[in-house]
Amino acid sequence: MRTYTNVKDLGNLNAAIKEALEIKKNRFAYKHLGENKTLLMVFFNSSLRTRLSTQKAGMNLGMNTMVLDINQGAWKLETERGVIMDGDKSEHILEAIPVMGSYCDIIGVRAFAQFENKEDDYQEKILNQFIQYSGRPVFSMEAATGHPLQAFADLITIEEYKKKDRPKVVLTWAPHPKALPQAVPNSFADFMNEADVDFVITHPEGYELAPQFVRGAKVEYKQDKALEGADFVYAKNWAAFADPNYGQIISKDMSWTVTTEKMALTNNALFMHCLPVRRNMIVSDDVIESPQSIVIQEAANREISAQTVIKRMLESL
């Protein structure tokens, strides 16, 4: 595997889940693959779980790991061609990327949506420049439009905790004080649409996600109706996708917060969220602290999803 940006890169999804669960049983079984190999993790944006879990995954595989924080200890990078570089950006990404590639064997990149230009965001310019110019296998540690390591961990978690073969999984929008990218819900939809689940997306009107991620999923605008009979509830905020409101907050409707009353509509569902979470906006204290919350277990599986992806990339070298 040379790139990892979406569910299709994993190939057979059942085989990928099985491989991940085997890795979880023995995290150090493939240390020989990473011996004398180096993982470079490049962060254009902040991180807690992604940074720690991915670094741990590389270490489990015997790799040396390096972390580069762009704009914090490194030169500020210009990302556009044709720009006269007379401002505060000292280096162009088209020189920086091949230099980075010369120091490592695999690269992970984290670069969020800017919400300045939808076309630029959805073309994944930064991530694709690394794929094109680094000469190395590249995986997304969250990009402008997707977070496939998170979604893979989500799917692993659902596989571990499901109580029936085809559970009902509900992705629900929830309010937030800031405009957040669509990356996590996009990738969650991308994965759930390929998995053997009954998948429903619920959100206020105006918060429709990009069609290439929604695909054939059922969309329900009444949250209470969507939650009926749910086995898993995945709460997440995202900003508007459709023009002319791209990247904007168009609702802070607190009635969409996941509360004990909302969870009572479900089939004793388990609560999921990618973290960090705004308590009592996305989810109430009672729900996230309840036995039905599996957000910590979900976060722990970030190590496993990353390790499965990196293992496959090492095998392709």
N, C-alpha and C positions, 0 to 999 in steps of 0.2 A: 504494500500500500504506500503510494507516494504522497497522497494528499488526504486530509480528513476535514471536510467542511459540511457534510450532510449525511443523512442516513444511508443513501445509496453507496457511499464509500465503504460501508461495512460489508456489503454483499449480503449473503444469507443472514437475516436478522436472528433467527433461532440459533444458528451456529455461533454467531457473535455473543449472544447471551450465554450460551453454554460455555464458551471459552472464558468469558469474564467470570463466571461462577467458579470455574476450575482454578483460575488465577487467584481468586479470593481465598480458596482453601490453602493455597501454597504460594505466597507472594514472591518467594525467592527462588522458585524453580527454574527461572529463565535468566538468572544473573549472568550467565556466560554470554548471553546475546549482547549485553551492553558493555562488556569488558573493553576498556580503552576506547570507548565511544563517548561523545560529548553531546549533551542536550543543551540547547540555548533557548531560553524563554524570554521573549521580548514583550514588554508591557508598555503600551501607550496609555493605559488606564489602570486604575487601582484594582487591587485584588486581595482576597484573603484565602478563600477555599481553593480557587484555581491555582494560585501560586503554590500553596503548601501541598495540595494533593498531587499536582503535576510534578513538582520537584521530588516528592516522596516516591511517586511512581517510577521516575527515572532512576532513583537510587535503588529501589527494589530490583530493578533490572541491571544493576551493576554499572550504571552510567555516571560519568562526571556531569554535574549540572552547573550551568551559569545562568544568571539572571541579569537582564539589562532593563532598567527603567528609563524609557525615553523621556526627556525633559527633566529628569531628576538624576543628575550625575553624568548625563551624556549630552552631546551637542543636540540642540533643537534641530529637527529635521524638516526640510521642505519636501512636500510630497507631490507637488504639481510640476509638470514640464512647462518650459517657456516662461517661467517666472524670473524676473531680475532679482537676484538674491541680495538685496541691499537693506534687508531688515534684520530681525533678531535670529533668523535661522541660518546656521553656519554650514550645514552639510546637507547634501541632497540625498534622499532615500535611495536613489538609483546607484550611487556610489556606496552608501552604507550597507545596503543589503548584500551585495556580493562579498564585501569585506566580512560581514557577520558570517556568511556561509563558509568562508575559508577557515573559520575557527571552530567549526562544529560539524556534527553529522546529521542532526535533526533539529528543526526549528519549530517552536510553538509561538504563535502570535496572538496578542490580545489588543484589539483596536475597535472601540465602540463607534456607533453611529454618531455623526456630528449634528444631525438635524438641520443642516444648512441647505442641503440639496438632496432630495430623495433619490434622484438618479445616481448621484455619486455614491450615496450610502448603499443602494441596492446593487450597484456594480462591484461592491467590495474592493475598492481600488487598492487599499493598503495590503490587505491579505493577498490579493492576486498578484501584486508586485513582488511579494516574497516568494510566491509560487513560481513566478516567471523568472526572477533574476537571482535567486539564492543558490540554485543548483543543488538544493537539498530537499528531502521530504519535509513537508510543511503541514502542520495541523493547527486548527483554529482553537484558541483558548477563549473565545467569544469574539465575534466580529460584529460588523454593523447590523447584519440581518440574521445571525444565527449563533447558537451556543451548543454545538453538537456534543461536547463532552458532558455538559449538564444533562441534556436530553437522554444520552445513553445511560448515565447514572440513574436518571428517573425511571427509565424502562427496566433496568436491572432491579431497582427497588420494588417496582410493581410486580415483577416476576417473583421476587422473594416473598412478598406479603399478600399476594392475591389468594382468595379463598375459593375461587371458581375459575374455570378455564377461560371464560371470556368476560372479564369484569367490565363494569361501566365506569369510565374515566371521564371526569368533567374538568375542563379548563375554564376557570372563571376569572374574569376581570375583577379587580378590586381597586378602590381609590388610593391615591398617593399624592403627596404634595409637590412632587417634581415630575417632569416629563421623562419617562423612561423608554428606552429602545424596545423594539418588538423582537429582539434577538431570542430571548428565552421562550416566549410563547410560539414564535415561528418554529423553532427547532422542536419544541415539545409536540406541536401539531405535526411536523414532518415525521417524527418517530411514531406517534400514536396512529397516524394514518397507515403506517406499514405494519403495525403490530396487531395481534389478534385481540382487540379490545373494542368495546362499544364506546366510541369517542364522541363527546359533545363539547362544543365551545359555547360559552355564554358571556355576553357583554352588552352594555348599552348600545343603542343605535349610534352609529358614527365611529365605533371602535373596531370595525371589520379589519381583519388581517389580510395580508397579500394573498391573492387567490392561489398562487403556487404552493402555499403552505396549508391553506384551508382544505384545498382539493375537495374530496367528497364528504368531509366531516359535516355532521349536523350542527347547525347554528341556531341557538335558541336565545331570544332576547329577554325572556322572563327567567331570571335566575332561579327563583323558587321551583319553577317547573323543571328546569334543567337538573337541579339537584336531586329530584325525586329518584330514589333507587340507586343513587351513585355508590360505588364501592371505593372510589378514590376521588378526592377533591383537590385539585391543584390550583391554588390561588396565585394570581400574578397581575400586576399592573402593567399597562403599556400605553404609550401615547398614540394618538390617532395616526393611521397610515394614509388614509385617502386625502387627496387634495380637495379643498385648499387648506386643510387643517393638519397637514403632515407635521409630526413632531410636537403637536400642541396638546395641552390638557383641555378637554371639552366637557369634562364632568368630574366632580369630586363627590358624587352621590354616596353618602355613607351607608345607605341601605344595602350596598353591595358588599360591605365588610362581612367576612365569614365569621359568624357567631355560633354559639351553642344552639340557638334557635334554628339557624340555617342548617347546621349539621344534623339536627333532629329530623330533617326532611329526607335524609339519605338512608342508605342501607348500612347503618353503622359504619360509615365511610372512614377511611384513613385520610388524614390531612397532610398535604405536601406543599412545599415552597422551596425555591432554590436558595433562599437567604442571600443577603441580609433582608430582614423583614421589618416593616413598620408596624409595630404592634398597635392594635386598636384603630388601625386604618385598613390594612390588608386583612388582619385576623385579630380576634380578641385574645386577651391573655388566657382566658379559660380554655379556648380551643388549642392554642399552640402548646400549652402546658399539660394538655390532657393525654391519657394513654393512647388516644387515637392519632396523635401527632407523631409522624415519622420523619420529621425534618432533619434530625441529627443523623439518623441512619442513612437517609438520602444523601446528606453531605458527605458522610463517610465513604459512600460508594463512588464519589468523585475520584478517589484514588484508584479504584478498580477500573472505571471507564478509561481513565487516562493511561493506565498501565496496559490495558488491552490494545489500545490504539498504538502506543509507542512500541509495544512488542511486535505488532504486525509491521511497523515501519522498519524496525531493526532487522526483521526477517527478510525485508525487501532490499536491504543494502548489498 
